[in-house]
Amino acid sequence: MDRLQKAVQLYRVDFMIGFSLAECAEFSDWQFFYTEYLQKELEYAFEELVAMLTGLEKYYQAIECARR
């Protein structure tokens, strides 16, 4: 659980937000899909944390994770 909590704390903004290569559509596609992948991983991490915290009856923390 500590590793998941640390991982979600590290995720601040989308992957390489604000960076682009204007002449390279392949990079834009890759960046888009990799951002989607990371967002899904973050969602999975939050789901796992909510389940773990609920199982430990730490409902306030579980609600905070679910809101995020």
C-alpha positions as CSV (number, residue, x, y, z in Angstrom):
1,M,0.0,0.0,0.0
2,D,2.9,2.4,0.7
3,R,4.2,2.0,-2.8
4,L,0.8,2.8,-4.3
5,Q,0.4,5.8,-2.1
6,K,3.8,7.1,-3.1
7,A,3.1,6.4,-6.8
8,V,-0.1,8.4,-6.9
9,Q,1.5,11.3,-5.0
10,L,4.2,11.5,-7.7
11,Y,1.6,11.8,-10.5
12,R,1.1,15.6,-10.8
13,V,0.2,16.4,-14.4
14,D,-0.2,14.6,-17.7
15,F,2.9,13.1,-19.4
16,M,5.0,15.7,-21.1
17,I,2.2,18.2,-21.0
18,G,3.0,21.3,-23.0
19,F,5.8,19.6,-25.0
20,S,5.3,18.8,-28.7
21,L,7.2,18.2,-31.9
22,A,5.2,20.2,-34.5
23,E,6.6,18.4,-37.4
24,C,6.2,14.8,-36.0
25,A,2.7,13.4,-36.0
26,E,4.1,10.0,-34.8
27,F,5.4,11.7,-31.6
28,S,2.1,13.3,-31.0
29,D,0.3,10.0,-31.4
30,W,2.7,8.2,-29.1
31,Q,2.5,11.0,-26.5
32,F,-1.3,10.9,-26.5
33,F,-1.5,7.1,-26.1
34,Y,1.2,7.0,-23.5
35,T,-0.6,9.7,-21.5
36,E,-3.8,7.6,-21.8
37,Y,-1.9,4.5,-20.5
38,L,-0.5,6.4,-17.5
39,Q,-3.9,7.8,-16.7
40,K,-5.4,4.3,-16.7
41,E,-2.5,3.1,-14.4
42,L,-3.2,5.9,-12.0
43,E,-6.9,5.0,-12.0
44,Y,-6.0,1.4,-11.3
45,A,-3.7,2.5,-8.4
46,F,-6.5,4.6,-6.9
47,E,-9.0,1.7,-7.2
48,E,-6.5,-0.6,-5.4
49,L,-5.9,2.0,-2.7
50,V,-9.6,2.5,-2.1
51,A,-10.1,-1.2,-1.8
52,M,-7.2,-1.6,0.6
53,L,-8.2,1.4,2.8
54,T,-11.8,0.2,2.9
55,G,-10.6,-3.2,4.0
56,L,-8.6,-1.6,6.8
57,E,-11.7,0.5,7.7
58,K,-9.9,3.7,6.9
59,Y,-12.9,5.2,5.3
60,Y,-11.9,8.8,5.4
61,Q,-8.7,8.1,3.5
62,A,-10.6,5.8,1.1
63,I,-13.0,8.6,0.3
64,E,-10.2,11.0,-0.3
65,C,-8.6,8.6,-2.8
66,A,-11.9,8.0,-4.5
67,R,-12.5,11.7,-4.9
68,R,-9.0,12.2,-6.5
